[in-house]
């Protein structure tokens, strides 16, 4: 049987921290995972994408989403009551 590198991560843990990973790289790896699962390269599933992202960055999408949700709110002058900060939150 031919030894294939399709089932191996593209980057080692040491390189993943140093190298910037693009979306294209993640999509390419997800396509490789789809092929290794017996599907066509364009038949990428969410699990393929998540596995590719984890292999290349060491981070899951849920980790990034949780970090965003846990971050303090931005102070950009936006008011949840619909008013303008310059009007003190009062409608015109």
PyMOL commands that set and color helices and strands:
alter all, ss='L'
color gray80, all
select helices_A, chain A and resi 13-18+23-36+46-57+61-70+85-87
alter helices_A, ss='H'
color red, helices_A
deselect
rebuild
show_as cartoon
